[in-house]
Amino acid sequence: MEHFKLRLAASHMLAPAVRHLAFERDDGQPFAFVPGQFIQVHFHYADGKPTKRSYSVGTVGDGSGAVQRLEIAVSYVEGGAATALLSDLEEGDTVDASGPYGRFCLMDADANARYLLVATGTGVTPYRAMLPLIRRLTATRGCTFALVYGARTEVELLYGEEFEAFAREVPGFTFHPCFSRVPRAEPRPHDRNGRVQVALAELAPNAATDIAYLCGNPDMVDQSFAMLKEAGLAVPQIRREKYVSSR
């Protein structure tokens, strides 16, 4: 697997505890990946022991598979070693990385009518990278996509306006934000109060038509997996990626 240096090109806070980081390869090469894949950032603990963290690539490319900027969303973990590294990074600073890894991707062989994409927190980043492909698949295959995204509050809904705009533009894509703690001050038609399972149940998962993707908090992934199995979906119809916070 290829190792390379990434240089921070730009960053901004997406939410009070989540930072969006846009990197470019230090060697100027484009980064080739399949939407849904992740990279690993390699660094050392204070005692010199090597470690690494995985981050889904969130770049919205042109659909060709290669991008100049590699974008990730990083959640701050109190006292976390990766947090210390990535929160202090300034433009021009570099990190060591490798990748891409993972198979959490839309598959060419799929023939389903609908995709249910479910996420919490930074687990929504791989779906952001999938948007150009989603646009193409709704047009060429005629399948539809429902993105169910759980956040505690409106300020924690990452890339929410981007997904809303995409839903207005692409008829085959719907966006379903779920707020587990505080509803939006001005609710929108697809908003739901509660966990992602509320919206998922309303979408009536169906083994005959659906493939589901689950990404984010391990509890959400496990509970949604159980719910989808109960609805009759077979294990190969449910694709999972768990985000575990590590120090």
Salt bridges, closest charged atoms under 4 A:
GLU2 OE2 - ARG25 NH2 2.92
GLU24 OE1 - ARG7 NH2 3.45
GLU24 OE2 - ARG69 NE 3.04
ASP26 OD1 - ARG7 NH1 2.93
ASP27 OD2 - ARG25 NH2 2.80
GLU71 OE1 - HIS20 NE2 3.20
GLU71 OE1 - ARG128 NH1 2.84
ASP96 OD1 - LYS5 NZ 2.86
ASP110 OD2 - ARG239 NH1 2.86
GLU154 OE2 - ARG184 NH1 3.38
GLU156 OE1 - ARG152 NE 2.98
GLU161 OE2 - ARG188 NH2 2.89
GLU162 OE1 - ARG128 NE 2.92
GLU164 OE2 - ARG184 NH2 3.32
GLU164 OE2 - ARG188 NH1 3.31
GLU169 OE1 - ARG135 NH2 2.78
ASP191 OD2 - ARG184 NE 2.75
GLU202 OE2 - ARG192 NE 2.90
ASP210 OD2 - ARG114 NH2 2.71
ASP222 OD1 - LYS242 NZ 2.75
